[in-house]
């Protein structure tokens, strides 16, 4: 395992040094990771927790790290000696990987000594922002198929570097992809791998038919033939049909064909007709080439005959939204007597005002339908009674209120690390995928749809709202007093 301890911004270390020099480094604090709403993000699929915890629980400043930091002439020897022995000793609470989450919600909370919690910021954001972004893109792409076929991820060659390709493939599987073409991701995370052929295979032979036949001899039961090298309908599909029929006559099950260019709606309908007329009803049609959720949605509604969707560049890079924008903010200081001093960040933009204190996150479900009603952010020690109605309200537009009855409550933040020790068993990527699909099924389509989705309710408990409003008012009054 690579030593990624210095996967951080310099200011995390300079602030850490400042905390150390002022004797504040062991002060216990609470930080929250959350993302803000934007026009591209309605819901997200949480991912990256396992890798974030691997980083957090394995940081080690080795001699090379210390020597490099010494060379910067920014830190004294006492601080460098402290870093040599620094290990994470705090607690982490987080939503499960695959959980649908929404803007403003604390999806990961760190409770730890200040220097540790602050130092963790950059790497945790790097890991969770990236995997959550790709898992979300994957979820939207997979949902756009409307259950028509499966999605295969094969964006490795277009990913921004090896790690983005490897962990992006993992996130894509959590988001719903049935396969990845990424072999090292398949080996590392035990996820299904799949692939076909490139145009170079066909071009290397004297004829398209010979190329198909040669491939079929090697992979008679996994023969998916690329048909658009020369002429899709006049050459590619007819030659593929000839070879697939030969395989079928020998007792094999033909896999199908792949279209990589052209009018996918038109070509897939024509190809399906040709395959069916040739007695190859079981043969699948795979398409690939600059697909995303909008194009897939359009093709489905055009009646395209597609069974496998190969999605690369626009998935692995999340082309329309290249960064999730998750942030990590201080929300509380835990005093020596155990009491909590809440902290808040203000802004001229109301959406950027943080929610103070040590918090919890709950999801409310309708008991009759089993569907999600709203998420509620509360103070950490609050409990939500299920035997009486509660009123929830928008945290900014407070006149938007509704009374919720006959509901059950589920806590979404789980204890992952306690006292620096992992206390949670991470599911496999495929188990995370199954969990994610099951959880998404508990949301009405209006909240998940591609265009103009309904905004899902994420509200504050009355106690948390009163605390926040009181802190804002107190800071405002203090500012006015200072001016006088």
QUIPEVEN-V59938 format. One record per helix or strand of 2 or more residues. SS is the DSSP state (h for helix, s for strand). FROM is the first residue (numbers start at 0). LEN is the number of residues. If there is no record, write none. Layout:
<<SS/FROM/LEN> <SS/FROM/LEN>>
This chain:
<<h/9/12> <s/27/8> <s/42/3> <h/48/10> <h/62/9> <h/76/9> <s/90/4> <s/99/3> <s/107/6> <h/113/6> <h/120/24> <s/149/4> <h/155/3> <h/161/14> <s/178/2> <h/182/7> <h/198/6> <h/207/11> <s/223/3> <h/231/18> <s/255/4> <h/263/14> <s/283/5> <h/292/9> <s/307/4> <h/312/4> <s/325/9> <s/339/3> <h/349/3> <s/358/8> <s/371/8> <s/389/4> <s/400/4> <s/406/5> <s/413/5> <s/420/2> <h/428/12> <h/444/4> <s/457/3> <h/461/22>>
